[in-house]
Amino acid sequence: MFAQSGRGAYYRAKYGGRGRGGRHNVSGDGGPPGHAYGQRQFQEEDDESAGGAGVRPSSAPYLHQKDLSRCLISLEGKSYGAYKDLIGCWEVNEFTLYLDKVQSDPFAPPSRFRLRLPQAHAQFPPHLYSSYIRNVALCDFLTRKFFETISRGGIVGPEDGAHHGGWHDSKPDTIRIDKPGQYVFPRSSMIINSEYVEARCTIGLPARGRRIEGRRAATLLCSKLPQLVRSVMHYSSLDAAALKRHVECVEDQESLRSQLHGRNLSAFVANGACLPRRSGVEDTPMTRQQEPNLVLFQSPPDLECEFTLPNSGTIRGMGIPRGITLIVGGGFHGKSTMLEALQMGVWNKIPGDGREFVITEPNAVKIRAEDGRVVTSVDISPFISNLPFGKSTDAFSSADASGSTSQAANIMEALEFGATALLIDEDTCATNFMIRDCRMQALVAKEKEPITPFLFRVKRLFTELDISTIMVIGGSGDFFEVADLVLQFDKYQAYSVTKQAKDIAQEFENSSAGKFQLQTALSHANVPFGAVRERTVAEHCLRPNGKVKVGGTRSISYGTTNIDVSGVEQLAEASQTRAIACFIQQLAKNYERLRQEGKRTLRQMIEAQYKMIVQASSANDTKYPRLDWLSTWDHPVGDLALPRELEIGFAISRLRGLRIRDTA
């Protein structure tokens, strides 16, 4: 409850302001069950100087630009808290301005706004957002256009009379929208359907010290915002060819990914793809200006295949069959670069990224060792058993897992949450988990070694569970025997060398060391991998005991504990991590309802809640993602991007304090 000095009643009496107690439900899609955006009630005291004027009824119409302008100007020099009286809906020219949350002071996180423009003015052709993936692509394009426009300045910018060198100087009236990277995700920053286009942004409302600069605020909201809307949210103001290219490129990527399974492929790499990135901290493509010897990808002839796409027509490149694939070669010849492109091939990219048509099956997961991670009740017995002192591994837990146990847990959790392919780079693996050569086997007896190396399990993963594996291997030829395909990278060019690798493996098998290794391999080959167990979590452990904050892409402060997702390498943006934090909170809230609906295991609960977001929701036959369902506020937010169910499961698995009731 907020107790104001009565400014709200005064301005509502004078200008008809709506105030916080009279907001409509104005969410983008109706919100999740139990949500009623704008329904939180506030209490204010009447201002005696206003003659005891009452609060404007919630059924009154929205107010207009001139009312907003006059109200803002009248706030000049007032305490910053007076901005809160503007919360609500305002008609500004042809669009509706929603002020959902006002920052507490000029130095707090900026205020949250939504700009909703009716399609009668926006006039986007329906075919550009008629399907789910086209809607996602169009919203992504508009988010980028919005970001580029405010970044260039001209319409808005911190130079607008703001001098912020000291405490009492003017603070910049910055407008921000969630910054997109190279990937195209379902985002909450922009909504489009047959009725309207809506942008979600934040604005630092103008102030000098802690006093309102009402005239600057009026210029910003009533003059500059309308310019921004005209520049970004009107179809006629955009580069129609670039927009069409963006939407069609994303649609083609999604189409190609959907065709992989029918062609029995794990991945596809288009001829001409630019795999290397500009730097280790910049995800844009390397250029010939930066590296004159840049080599674009070209498929080995025996692996070349073609796909027909809905917009681009025929595309040719390398198809990687399902099964066990090795990527070999000398150091610095492009092996890891290839795998990094494949691991991000689960996401769609923007045109010009260079990896647009490096496509991986949607449930492929990058696996690595992760020393120190928390592991809670994971069955790692297919890889590790017979621990000292009889410690069980069918529900293994550790607050500080080793390299081998963490890698085993990462694989088993990936299988638990629905992975269909594993992507592995030996550089980030535990060596003792991957291989044991014949000399070590001769010295350390099998019954003395708890670890069954991945080498002896990878074939079973495929034949028994249909899990493909793509591995970068530069230091051990032991995997030649089990590989279905061997690719060699030489000066960044791929060559198919499966026959040569198999010939070498055959020669080794005929040696005494090879015969010893073969006997060991055969002894493991007859051991079934076993069923993958799913865990059931206790309700209370998902509730945050305190505030939830996201520190970039790799960390979530979840109440009094921390979720370290730095080992979840396929997370691409902080917006995805924010969505995961919101998802876990909503899962805790809906836990009992999901149990009553028969959703028992953690995977079942994640799947059920995820469907509520991605199902083809309809607003006048327009299909769009429902990320507003995740908002933990009483209003929609614009800084979320949708991860996969897999990343959500991995994050929950890394929650210190996770409690498992049982496994199934």
PLY file of the C-alpha trace (Angstrom):
ply
format ascii 1.0
element vertex 664
property float x
property float y
property float z
element edge 663
property int vertex1
property int vertex2
end_header
0.00 0.00 0.00
1.25 3.43 -0.89
0.25 6.55 1.04
0.66 9.67 -1.07
0.30 13.31 -0.06
-2.78 13.63 -2.23
-1.12 14.75 -5.45
-2.85 11.90 -7.30
-6.32 13.05 -6.27
-5.46 16.64 -7.13
-4.21 15.88 -10.65
-7.02 13.50 -11.34
-9.49 16.16 -10.33
-7.78 18.82 -12.42
-6.87 16.78 -15.51
-8.90 13.61 -15.10
-5.83 11.46 -14.42
-6.48 7.75 -14.10
-4.29 6.91 -11.13
-3.11 3.50 -10.08
-6.34 2.29 -8.57
-8.25 2.68 -11.82
-6.23 0.79 -14.38
-7.79 -1.71 -16.74
-6.40 -5.17 -17.35
-4.09 -4.14 -20.16
-1.78 -7.11 -20.60
-0.62 -8.20 -24.01
-2.37 -11.57 -23.94
-4.55 -11.77 -20.89
-1.81 -12.99 -18.60
-1.37 -16.28 -16.79
-3.94 -17.93 -14.58
-4.13 -16.00 -11.36
-2.64 -12.86 -12.93
-4.63 -9.68 -13.33
-2.27 -7.08 -14.66
-3.04 -3.70 -13.22
-5.29 -5.07 -10.49
-3.00 -4.35 -7.53
-4.77 -1.71 -5.45
-3.18 1.37 -3.91
-4.49 3.79 -1.34
-3.98 7.53 -1.38
-4.97 10.37 0.92
-7.10 13.21 -0.41
-5.38 16.56 -0.76
-7.31 19.14 1.22
-6.20 21.83 -1.18
-7.94 19.92 -3.94
-11.23 20.29 -2.17
-11.42 16.63 -1.29
-11.71 15.60 -4.93
-12.18 11.85 -5.29
-10.40 9.27 -7.43
-11.52 9.09 -11.03
-13.63 5.94 -11.61
-11.96 3.04 -13.42
-14.62 3.03 -16.12
-13.63 6.50 -17.35
-11.95 6.77 -20.78
-8.20 7.09 -21.22
-6.76 10.60 -21.16
-5.18 12.42 -24.05
-1.80 13.88 -24.93
-2.66 17.43 -23.92
-3.73 16.20 -20.47
-0.47 14.30 -20.07
1.58 17.28 -21.23
-0.16 19.71 -18.86
0.14 17.26 -15.99
3.87 16.77 -16.58
4.58 20.48 -16.86
2.69 21.09 -13.62
5.04 18.63 -11.89
8.09 20.81 -12.62
10.24 21.00 -9.49
8.11 18.56 -7.50
9.53 15.65 -5.57
10.36 12.72 -7.84
7.70 10.52 -6.23
4.98 12.64 -7.85
5.68 10.84 -11.13
3.82 7.86 -9.67
0.55 9.71 -10.13
0.94 9.21 -13.88
0.68 5.42 -13.66
-2.04 4.29 -16.02
-3.09 4.72 -19.66
-2.76 7.82 -21.84
-3.70 8.46 -25.46
-0.73 10.12 -27.15
-1.48 10.99 -30.76
-2.38 7.69 -32.43
-0.96 5.30 -29.82
-1.74 4.42 -26.22
0.98 4.96 -23.64
0.92 2.60 -20.66
2.99 3.63 -17.67
3.19 0.40 -15.69
5.84 1.17 -13.09
7.60 4.36 -12.04
11.12 4.23 -10.66
11.39 5.20 -7.00
14.03 7.87 -7.63
16.24 9.08 -10.52
18.99 6.65 -9.57
16.78 3.53 -9.46
16.11 1.19 -12.41
14.13 3.13 -15.05
10.35 3.29 -15.36
8.48 0.70 -17.44
6.38 1.77 -20.39
4.40 0.14 -23.18
3.59 1.83 -26.47
0.55 0.29 -28.18
-0.26 1.28 -31.76
-3.47 -0.01 -33.39
-3.06 -1.91 -36.65
-5.30 0.71 -38.25
-2.23 2.97 -38.06
0.59 0.39 -38.05
-0.79 -1.46 -41.09
1.51 -4.47 -41.05
0.45 -7.02 -43.70
-1.04 -10.05 -41.91
1.13 -12.53 -43.84
4.19 -11.15 -42.02
2.91 -12.44 -38.65
0.41 -15.14 -39.66
2.38 -18.08 -38.21
4.11 -18.49 -34.87
7.63 -18.35 -36.34
6.80 -15.35 -38.57
5.38 -13.54 -35.56
8.57 -14.23 -33.62
10.73 -13.03 -36.53
8.72 -9.84 -37.08
8.81 -8.93 -33.38
12.55 -9.55 -33.38
13.01 -7.26 -36.38
10.98 -4.49 -34.76
12.91 -4.84 -31.49
16.17 -4.42 -33.41
14.81 -1.43 -35.30
13.67 0.16 -32.03
17.08 -0.47 -30.45
18.98 0.88 -33.47
16.83 4.01 -33.59
17.33 4.95 -29.95
21.03 4.02 -30.13
21.65 6.36 -33.05
20.17 9.28 -31.15
18.44 12.08 -32.99
14.95 11.18 -31.79
15.95 10.58 -28.20
19.21 10.73 -26.37
20.96 11.82 -23.18
22.07 15.06 -24.76
18.58 16.58 -24.56
19.55 19.31 -22.14
20.80 16.79 -19.61
24.08 17.39 -17.85
24.76 14.66 -15.37
28.15 15.44 -13.98
26.92 15.97 -10.42
24.25 14.96 -7.95
22.06 17.98 -8.61
22.52 18.09 -12.39
19.93 16.94 -14.90
19.73 13.19 -15.41
19.54 11.84 -18.98
16.10 10.84 -20.21
17.31 7.59 -21.74
14.96 5.19 -23.52
15.96 1.54 -23.60
14.62 -1.68 -25.02
15.94 -5.19 -24.46
19.10 -5.42 -26.57
19.03 -8.36 -29.00
22.15 -10.26 -30.03
22.74 -12.51 -33.05
19.85 -14.83 -32.25
16.13 -14.67 -32.95
14.10 -15.71 -29.91
10.48 -15.31 -28.90
10.76 -12.04 -26.97
8.50 -10.04 -24.69
9.94 -6.72 -25.93
7.50 -6.50 -28.82
4.00 -7.89 -29.39
2.10 -7.95 -32.68
-1.30 -9.32 -33.55
-4.20 -8.40 -35.79
-5.30 -5.62 -33.41
-2.12 -3.75 -32.48
1.66 -3.54 -32.25
3.11 -3.02 -28.77
6.67 -2.11 -27.75
7.85 -2.57 -24.15
10.65 -0.24 -23.09
12.09 1.53 -20.08
12.58 5.27 -19.71
14.59 7.20 -17.18
12.18 10.03 -16.39
13.92 13.45 -16.33
15.04 14.93 -13.05
17.47 17.42 -11.60
18.74 15.87 -8.41
15.57 14.39 -6.95
13.27 17.03 -8.44
11.10 16.46 -11.48
11.92 18.21 -14.74
8.37 18.28 -15.99
8.96 20.25 -19.19
11.65 17.85 -20.35
9.36 14.95 -19.46
6.54 16.50 -21.49
8.84 16.91 -24.50
10.05 13.35 -24.15
6.69 11.60 -23.75
4.49 13.84 -25.87
6.86 14.77 -28.70
9.81 12.41 -28.96
7.97 9.18 -28.21
5.46 9.82 -31.03
8.43 10.36 -33.38
9.89 7.05 -32.25
6.59 5.25 -32.79
6.28 6.68 -36.30
9.84 5.63 -37.14
9.65 2.08 -35.79
6.07 0.86 -35.54
4.60 2.04 -38.84
5.08 -0.46 -41.64
5.36 2.38 -44.15
8.40 3.79 -42.28
10.40 0.57 -42.45
12.60 -1.00 -45.10
10.03 -3.47 -46.40
12.62 -5.52 -48.29
14.85 -5.90 -45.21
11.85 -6.82 -43.05
10.71 -9.44 -45.58
14.23 -10.85 -45.82
14.47 -11.10 -42.01
11.14 -12.90 -41.62
11.76 -15.28 -44.51
15.31 -16.09 -43.40
14.10 -17.09 -39.93
11.22 -19.08 -41.40
13.65 -20.94 -43.68
15.89 -21.84 -40.74
12.95 -23.20 -38.80
11.80 -25.17 -41.84
15.24 -26.71 -42.37
15.49 -27.73 -38.71
12.10 -29.42 -38.93
13.32 -31.48 -41.92
16.42 -32.91 -40.22
14.65 -35.77 -38.48
13.01 -37.00 -41.67
16.41 -37.08 -43.37
18.02 -38.92 -40.40
20.41 -36.02 -39.79
21.68 -34.47 -36.57
22.91 -31.30 -38.22
23.38 -29.42 -41.48
26.08 -26.90 -42.41
25.45 -24.84 -45.52
28.11 -24.28 -48.13
29.45 -20.74 -47.78
28.74 -20.53 -44.04
31.07 -18.26 -42.06
31.79 -20.19 -38.86
34.45 -18.12 -37.02
33.40 -15.17 -34.87
35.01 -11.76 -34.72
36.47 -12.42 -31.25
35.97 -14.40 -28.08
33.73 -11.65 -26.70
31.97 -10.61 -29.91
29.54 -12.96 -31.61
29.40 -11.19 -34.97
31.02 -12.95 -37.97
34.69 -12.65 -38.80
35.32 -10.57 -41.94
37.97 -10.66 -44.65
39.09 -7.21 -43.52
39.87 -8.74 -40.16
41.31 -11.99 -41.55
42.27 -12.03 -45.27
42.62 -15.83 -45.16
39.06 -16.37 -43.94
37.80 -19.75 -45.19
34.07 -20.24 -45.76
32.65 -23.70 -45.23
32.45 -26.21 -48.08
30.99 -29.68 -47.65
32.99 -32.81 -48.44
31.48 -34.22 -51.67
30.31 -37.50 -50.11
28.35 -35.69 -47.37
26.78 -33.00 -49.52
22.99 -32.90 -49.58
20.32 -30.38 -50.41
17.12 -29.06 -48.87
14.24 -27.12 -50.34
13.21 -24.13 -48.24
9.91 -22.23 -48.46
11.51 -18.90 -49.37
15.13 -19.43 -50.47
14.54 -22.49 -52.62
17.33 -25.07 -52.77
20.26 -24.94 -50.37
23.26 -27.27 -50.39
25.69 -28.22 -47.67
26.97 -30.96 -45.38
24.55 -33.27 -43.65
25.80 -34.94 -40.46
23.94 -38.25 -40.06
22.53 -39.33 -36.73
24.96 -41.61 -34.94
28.48 -41.04 -33.64
30.50 -38.36 -35.41
34.10 -37.43 -34.64
35.63 -34.09 -35.60
39.41 -34.50 -35.71
42.39 -32.50 -36.92
45.39 -30.57 -35.75
45.26 -27.74 -33.26
43.99 -24.39 -34.58
42.49 -25.97 -37.72
38.83 -25.25 -36.92
37.52 -28.24 -34.93
36.16 -26.33 -31.94
34.92 -23.53 -34.19
32.80 -26.11 -36.00
31.40 -27.51 -32.75
30.64 -24.04 -31.37
28.64 -23.29 -34.51
26.77 -26.57 -34.14
25.96 -26.00 -30.45
24.34 -22.66 -31.32
22.60 -24.27 -34.29
19.62 -24.94 -32.05
18.78 -21.21 -32.31
17.72 -19.17 -35.33
19.99 -16.28 -36.33
19.64 -12.94 -38.02
20.45 -12.54 -41.73
24.15 -11.84 -42.20
25.29 -13.79 -39.15
27.15 -16.28 -41.33
25.71 -19.28 -39.46
22.08 -18.81 -40.52
22.03 -22.27 -42.04
24.21 -24.08 -39.55
21.27 -26.00 -38.19
21.25 -28.59 -35.40
18.42 -30.80 -34.22
16.36 -28.83 -31.68
17.20 -30.91 -28.60
20.97 -31.14 -29.05
22.89 -30.34 -25.85
26.48 -29.24 -25.27
28.11 -31.39 -22.59
31.17 -30.49 -20.53
32.84 -31.20 -17.21
31.87 -28.67 -14.56
34.07 -28.92 -11.49
32.37 -27.65 -8.35
28.77 -27.72 -9.54
26.04 -28.97 -7.26
24.46 -32.31 -8.17
21.24 -33.50 -6.51
19.99 -37.09 -6.65
21.09 -37.89 -10.21
21.47 -41.49 -11.33
25.00 -41.56 -12.76
25.38 -45.33 -12.41
25.66 -45.93 -16.19
29.02 -44.16 -15.98
30.13 -44.28 -12.34
29.54 -47.04 -9.81
31.37 -49.07 -7.19
32.49 -46.00 -5.25
34.65 -46.50 -2.13
32.80 -47.52 1.04
29.78 -48.64 -0.96
28.47 -45.16 -1.75
25.52 -45.41 -4.13
25.47 -43.58 -7.46
21.87 -44.24 -8.50
20.87 -41.05 -6.63
24.20 -39.27 -6.51
24.48 -35.91 -4.74
27.43 -33.59 -4.25
27.86 -29.95 -3.31
31.22 -29.90 -5.10
31.24 -32.41 -7.95
34.48 -33.46 -9.60
35.14 -33.21 -13.31
34.06 -36.78 -14.03
30.99 -36.86 -11.77
29.82 -33.46 -13.02
30.15 -34.57 -16.64
28.26 -37.78 -15.90
25.53 -35.75 -14.17
25.35 -33.31 -17.08
24.77 -36.18 -19.51
22.15 -37.88 -17.34
20.29 -34.59 -16.75
20.35 -33.92 -20.49
18.74 -37.31 -21.08
16.25 -36.70 -18.27
15.02 -33.48 -19.87
14.77 -34.83 -23.41
18.11 -34.38 -25.20
18.42 -36.24 -28.51
22.07 -35.43 -29.30
25.20 -34.69 -27.27
27.86 -32.21 -28.42
31.25 -32.72 -26.76
34.62 -31.01 -27.04
37.52 -32.85 -25.42
39.02 -29.50 -24.37
36.26 -29.07 -21.77
35.95 -32.70 -20.69
37.36 -34.78 -17.87
39.96 -37.04 -19.48
39.34 -39.95 -17.10
35.64 -39.78 -17.94
36.26 -39.97 -21.69
38.89 -42.70 -22.09
41.15 -45.25 -20.36
43.96 -46.55 -22.50
45.23 -50.11 -22.39
48.22 -49.32 -20.19
46.06 -47.76 -17.49
43.62 -50.66 -17.74
46.50 -53.06 -17.25
47.69 -51.24 -14.14
44.34 -50.40 -12.49
42.01 -53.38 -12.52
38.46 -52.89 -13.73
37.00 -53.64 -10.30
39.18 -50.87 -8.82
37.98 -48.20 -11.26
34.50 -46.73 -10.58
34.35 -44.91 -13.93
33.10 -46.55 -17.10
34.60 -44.26 -19.76
32.32 -42.53 -22.24
34.21 -44.45 -24.93
32.53 -47.65 -23.76
29.06 -46.10 -23.42
28.67 -43.88 -26.47
27.60 -46.74 -28.77
24.98 -47.95 -26.30
23.60 -44.43 -26.04
22.82 -44.54 -29.74
21.71 -48.13 -30.23
19.65 -48.30 -27.03
18.40 -44.73 -26.50
18.81 -43.23 -30.00
21.09 -40.48 -28.67
23.54 -39.17 -31.27
26.96 -37.78 -30.33
29.17 -35.27 -32.12
32.64 -35.05 -30.56
35.74 -32.97 -31.11
38.65 -35.35 -30.53
42.24 -34.35 -31.14
44.20 -36.41 -28.64
42.87 -39.98 -28.76
42.14 -42.33 -31.63
40.36 -44.80 -29.35
37.00 -43.48 -30.59
37.76 -44.54 -34.19
36.35 -48.01 -33.49
32.93 -46.71 -32.42
32.58 -43.79 -34.85
30.08 -43.83 -37.71
31.59 -40.73 -39.33
34.98 -39.07 -38.97
35.50 -35.50 -40.21
38.97 -34.02 -40.40
39.53 -30.27 -40.40
42.65 -29.11 -42.20
43.17 -25.36 -42.56
39.46 -24.87 -41.73
38.32 -27.14 -44.55
36.34 -30.30 -43.76
37.25 -33.71 -45.19
35.53 -37.05 -44.74
38.16 -39.52 -43.47
35.99 -42.29 -42.05
37.59 -45.04 -44.13
41.12 -44.00 -43.17
40.15 -43.89 -39.49
38.56 -47.35 -39.67
41.64 -48.76 -41.40
43.84 -47.39 -38.63
41.50 -48.84 -36.01
41.66 -52.23 -37.68
45.46 -52.19 -37.70
45.49 -51.34 -34.00
43.02 -54.12 -33.19
45.47 -56.66 -34.59
48.18 -55.57 -32.13
48.46 -57.07 -28.66
47.43 -53.76 -27.07
44.50 -53.55 -29.44
43.33 -57.03 -28.57
43.45 -56.16 -24.86
41.44 -52.98 -25.48
38.96 -54.87 -27.63
38.32 -57.40 -24.87
37.64 -54.58 -22.43
35.31 -52.86 -24.87
33.38 -56.06 -25.51
32.93 -56.63 -21.78
31.23 -53.22 -21.52
29.31 -53.52 -24.77
27.02 -56.18 -23.34
26.03 -54.06 -20.34
22.72 -52.24 -21.02
22.72 -48.50 -20.51
19.48 -48.74 -18.56
16.43 -46.53 -18.22
16.78 -42.81 -17.61
15.19 -41.81 -14.32
13.15 -38.66 -13.84
13.23 -36.83 -10.52
10.38 -35.40 -8.46
11.16 -32.20 -6.59
9.82 -31.03 -3.25
7.60 -27.95 -3.55
9.22 -25.76 -0.91
12.70 -25.83 -2.44
11.56 -23.94 -5.56
10.35 -20.94 -3.57
12.95 -18.16 -3.34
13.75 -17.13 0.20
14.30 -13.49 -0.70
14.72 -11.41 -3.83
15.49 -12.86 -7.26
18.07 -11.09 -9.41
19.76 -12.05 -12.66
23.41 -11.14 -13.06
23.89 -11.38 -16.82
23.60 -14.60 -18.78
25.43 -16.91 -16.38
24.09 -16.35 -12.87
20.79 -16.13 -10.99
20.63 -14.87 -7.42
17.65 -16.87 -6.19
16.77 -15.67 -2.73
19.58 -16.63 -0.39
21.21 -19.02 -2.84
22.78 -18.76 -6.27
22.16 -20.68 -9.48
25.36 -20.87 -11.50
24.45 -21.56 -15.14
27.89 -20.76 -16.55
28.18 -24.40 -17.62
24.96 -24.19 -19.64
26.81 -22.99 -22.70
23.86 -22.75 -25.09
22.26 -19.92 -23.15
22.84 -16.95 -25.45
21.31 -13.86 -23.79
20.62 -12.54 -20.30
16.96 -12.23 -21.33
16.78 -16.02 -21.49
18.27 -16.28 -18.01
15.70 -13.78 -16.71
12.96 -15.91 -18.26
14.35 -18.98 -16.48
14.29 -17.17 -13.13
10.66 -16.17 -13.74
9.79 -19.69 -14.89
11.08 -21.25 -11.68
9.07 -18.80 -9.57
5.91 -19.56 -11.56
6.62 -23.27 -11.23
6.75 -22.91 -7.45
3.49 -20.98 -7.54
1.73 -23.57 -9.75
3.30 -26.65 -8.17
0.21 -27.93 -6.39
-2.07 -27.36 -9.38
0.33 -29.26 -11.65
0.43 -32.13 -9.14
-3.35 -32.28 -9.14
-3.27 -32.45 -12.94
-1.09 -35.56 -12.72
2.25 -33.90 -13.46
4.54 -35.67 -11.05
8.14 -35.44 -12.21
10.17 -32.29 -12.72
10.26 -32.88 -16.47
6.48 -33.29 -16.65
5.95 -30.06 -14.72
8.36 -28.11 -16.91
6.73 -29.46 -20.07
3.23 -28.59 -18.88
4.13 -25.05 -17.88
6.20 -24.51 -21.03
3.24 -25.44 -23.23
1.27 -22.61 -21.70
3.83 -20.22 -23.18
4.55 -21.67 -26.60
1.21 -23.14 -27.55
-0.38 -21.50 -30.57
-2.41 -18.90 -28.71
-4.95 -17.12 -30.85
-5.90 -13.46 -30.89
-8.13 -13.03 -33.91
-6.33 -15.97 -35.57
-2.89 -14.45 -34.92
-0.45 -16.88 -33.35
2.12 -15.52 -30.91
4.23 -16.58 -27.90
2.83 -15.87 -24.43
5.90 -14.75 -22.52
3.74 -12.40 -20.46
2.68 -15.53 -18.62
6.11 -15.50 -16.97
5.93 -12.00 -15.53
6.27 -11.96 -11.76
5.01 -8.36 -11.66
1.43 -7.15 -11.88
2.13 -5.99 -15.44
3.91 -7.33 -18.53
7.67 -6.85 -18.85
9.77 -6.44 -21.97
13.09 -8.06 -21.08
12.40 -11.79 -21.45
13.47 -14.21 -24.20
12.40 -17.83 -24.34
14.95 -20.59 -23.65
14.30 -24.28 -24.26
12.82 -26.62 -21.69
16.29 -28.12 -21.48
17.96 -24.94 -20.17
15.18 -24.52 -17.61
15.72 -28.06 -16.35
19.49 -27.55 -16.20
19.08 -24.35 -14.18
16.76 -25.99 -11.65
19.22 -28.88 -11.35
21.90 -26.37 -10.35
19.78 -24.85 -7.58
21.63 -25.31 -4.32
19.00 -26.41 -1.85
17.10 -28.48 -4.42
15.28 -31.33 -2.68
14.28 -34.51 -4.50
11.35 -36.53 -3.20
11.94 -39.59 -5.37
12.88 -40.75 -8.86
10.77 -42.47 -11.50
0 1
1 2
2 3
3 4
4 5
5 6
6 7
7 8
8 9
9 10
10 11
11 12
12 13
13 14
14 15
15 16
16 17
17 18
18 19
19 20
20 21
21 22
22 23
23 24
24 25
25 26
26 27
27 28
28 29
29 30
30 31
31 32
32 33
33 34
34 35
35 36
36 37
37 38
38 39
39 40
40 41
41 42
42 43
43 44
44 45
45 46
46 47
47 48
48 49
49 50
50 51
51 52
52 53
53 54
54 55
55 56
56 57
57 58
58 59
59 60
60 61
61 62
62 63
63 64
64 65
65 66
66 67
67 68
68 69
69 70
70 71
71 72
72 73
73 74
74 75
75 76
76 77
77 78
78 79
79 80
80 81
81 82
82 83
83 84
84 85
85 86
86 87
87 88
88 89
89 90
90 91
91 92
92 93
93 94
94 95
95 96
96 97
97 98
98 99
99 100
100 101
101 102
102 103
103 104
104 105
105 106
106 107
107 108
108 109
109 110
110 111
111 112
112 113
113 114
114 115
115 116
116 117
117 118
118 119
119 120
120 121
121 122
122 123
123 124
124 125
125 126
126 127
127 128
128 129
129 130
130 131
131 132
132 133
133 134
134 135
135 136
136 137
137 138
138 139
139 140
140 141
141 142
142 143
143 144
144 145
145 146
146 147
147 148
148 149
149 150
150 151
151 152
152 153
153 154
154 155
155 156
156 157
157 158
158 159
159 160
160 161
161 162
162 163
163 164
164 165
165 166
166 167
167 168
168 169
169 170
170 171
171 172
172 173
173 174
174 175
175 176
176 177
177 178
178 179
179 180
180 181
181 182
182 183
183 184
184 185
185 186
186 187
187 188
188 189
189 190
190 191
191 192
192 193
193 194
194 195
195 196
196 197
197 198
198 199
199 200
200 201
201 202
202 203
203 204
204 205
205 206
206 207
207 208
208 209
209 210
210 211
211 212
212 213
213 214
214 215
215 216
216 217
217 218
218 219
219 220
220 221
221 222
222 223
223 224
224 225
225 226
226 227
227 228
228 229
229 230
230 231
231 232
232 233
233 234
234 235
235 236
236 237
237 238
238 239
239 240
240 241
241 242
242 243
243 244
244 245
245 246
246 247
247 248
248 249
249 250
250 251
251 252
252 253
253 254
254 255
255 256
256 257
257 258
258 259
259 260
260 261
261 262
262 263
263 264
264 265
265 266
266 267
267 268
268 269
269 270
270 271
271 272
272 273
273 274
274 275
275 276
276 277
277 278
278 279
279 280
280 281
281 282
282 283
283 284
284 285
285 286
286 287
287 288
288 289
289 290
290 291
291 292
292 293
293 294
294 295
295 296
296 297
297 298
298 299
299 300
300 301
301 302
302 303
303 304
304 305
305 306
306 307
307 308
308 309
309 310
310 311
311 312
312 313
313 314
314 315
315 316
316 317
317 318
318 319
319 320
320 321
321 322
322 323
323 324
324 325
325 326
326 327
327 328
328 329
329 330
330 331
331 332
332 333
333 334
334 335
335 336
336 337
337 338
338 339
339 340
340 341
341 342
342 343
343 344
344 345
345 346
346 347
347 348
348 349
349 350
350 351
351 352
352 353
353 354
354 355
355 356
356 357
357 358
358 359
359 360
360 361
361 362
362 363
363 364
364 365
365 366
366 367
367 368
368 369
369 370
370 371
371 372
372 373
373 374
374 375
375 376
376 377
377 378
378 379
379 380
380 381
381 382
382 383
383 384
384 385
385 386
386 387
387 388
388 389
389 390
390 391
391 392
392 393
393 394
394 395
395 396
396 397
397 398
398 399
399 400
400 401
401 402
402 403
403 404
404 405
405 406
406 407
407 408
408 409
409 410
410 411
411 412
412 413
413 414
414 415
415 416
416 417
417 418
418 419
419 420
420 421
421 422
422 423
423 424
424 425
425 426
426 427
427 428
428 429
429 430
430 431
431 432
432 433
433 434
434 435
435 436
436 437
437 438
438 439
439 440
440 441
441 442
442 443
443 444
444 445
445 446
446 447
447 448
448 449
449 450
450 451
451 452
452 453
453 454
454 455
455 456
456 457
457 458
458 459
459 460
460 461
461 462
462 463
463 464
464 465
465 466
466 467
467 468
468 469
469 470
470 471
471 472
472 473
473 474
474 475
475 476
476 477
477 478
478 479
479 480
480 481
481 482
482 483
483 484
484 485
485 486
486 487
487 488
488 489
489 490
490 491
491 492
492 493
493 494
494 495
495 496
496 497
497 498
498 499
499 500
500 501
501 502
502 503
503 504
504 505
505 506
506 507
507 508
508 509
509 510
510 511
511 512
512 513
513 514
514 515
515 516
516 517
517 518
518 519
519 520
520 521
521 522
522 523
523 524
524 525
525 526
526 527
527 528
528 529
529 530
530 531
531 532
532 533
533 534
534 535
535 536
536 537
537 538
538 539
539 540
540 541
541 542
542 543
543 544
544 545
545 546
546 547
547 548
548 549
549 550
550 551
551 552
552 553
553 554
554 555
555 556
556 557
557 558
558 559
559 560
560 561
561 562
562 563
563 564
564 565
565 566
566 567
567 568
568 569
569 570
570 571
571 572
572 573
573 574
574 575
575 576
576 577
577 578
578 579
579 580
580 581
581 582
582 583
583 584
584 585
585 586
586 587
587 588
588 589
589 590
590 591
591 592
592 593
593 594
594 595
595 596
596 597
597 598
598 599
599 600
600 601
601 602
602 603
603 604
604 605
605 606
606 607
607 608
608 609
609 610
610 611
611 612
612 613
613 614
614 615
615 616
616 617
617 618
618 619
619 620
620 621
621 622
622 623
623 624
624 625
625 626
626 627
627 628
628 629
629 630
630 631
631 632
632 633
633 634
634 635
635 636
636 637
637 638
638 639
639 640
640 641
641 642
642 643
643 644
644 645
645 646
646 647
647 648
648 649
649 650
650 651
651 652
652 653
653 654
654 655
655 656
656 657
657 658
658 659
659 660
660 661
661 662
662 663
